[in-house]
Amino acid sequence: MNSPKAAWWPTRIAGCSKPVSTIKCVLTQHDIECSMSRTRNCWDNAPAESFFATLKKELVHRESYTTRAAVRASLLDYIEVFYNRECRHSALGDVSPFAFEEEAA
């Protein structure tokens, strides 16, 4: 039986002194602020998890895709047309994200 190959992960990045700090170092080099929460803090990722749960419930589990192009087109239509322009969000005062941005401009 073949053992699975270990996933590749760089242990040293130019300018980074320790393997443990590689991720933070790469983020810093690219002017990206790390926003990881503390251990067992489930609220940090809640908006993303809520969005993907809604996406799966309202779109993915209702469709049957045959190609990647069909998946891309379906996701683009759902996000750009329905979710951002038509779907009302209670956190935005029951308006769509598009309408919210338009009002703020």
N, C-alpha and C positions, 0 to 999 in steps of 0.2 A: 504494500500500500504506500502510495506516495504521500509525503507530508506536504501540507500547503506551504508555499513560499511566503516568507515574511514580507509584509508590505514595505515598500521603499519609503523611507523618511530621512531627510538629510540630518545628520548629527551635528554638522558644523555649517554655518553660513558665514560668509565674509563679514567681518565686523561684529559677530556674535561670539561671546567668550564661552558660554556654557550651553550644552545641548538642551538643558531644561528650559532655558530662556529663549530658545530658537523662535518659537511662534511670536512671543512678544517683541523680540528684536526685529523680525521681518515686518511686523505690523508698524513698528516705530520707524523703520527705514522708509516705509511707503506713506508716512503721515496718516496712519489709520489708528484711531483710538480704540483700544480693546474695551468692550463693554460687558465683559463676563461678570456674572453675579457670583456671590459666595455660594459655597456648597449647600445644596438642598434648598436654594431659593428658586421656586418654580415660577415666580412672576416675571422674571426677566424675558423669557421666551413666549409668554402667554399670547401676545398679539399675533406672532407668526404662526403659532400652533393653532390658534383660533381660525386664522385665514385658511390654512391648509386643510383643516377639518371641514370647513365650509366648502372649500373647493372640491374635496373628495365627495362630500355628501351631495352637493348640487350638480356636479358635472361628471367627474371621473367614474363614479360607480354607476352612472346611468348610461354611459356610452360604451361602445365597443370599437376600439381602434385597430386598424390594420397596418398603418404605417406611422413612422415618426412624424412625417409631414402632417398627417391628420391630427395627431396629438398637438403639435405646435399650433396649427390653425385653430383648433378648438380652444386651447388655453389662451391664445391671443384674443380671440373673440370674447371669451368669458371675462378675462381681466380688463382689457381695454374698452370693450363696448358695454358689457353688463355691469361688472363690479365697480368700475371707476366712474361710469357715466349715468347709470340707471339705478343701481342698488342704493337704497337709503341706509345710512349708518347712524345709529342712535348716538354714538360718541361724537358725531359731528352735527348734532342738532337735527337729525332726521333729514339730512340732505346727502347727496352723493359726494364722493371726494372731489369730483370735477367741479361741481357747483360750489363746494366749500372753498376750493382754491380760487375760483372766479370771484366769489364774494370778498375774499381776502385781498385780492389784487387791486 
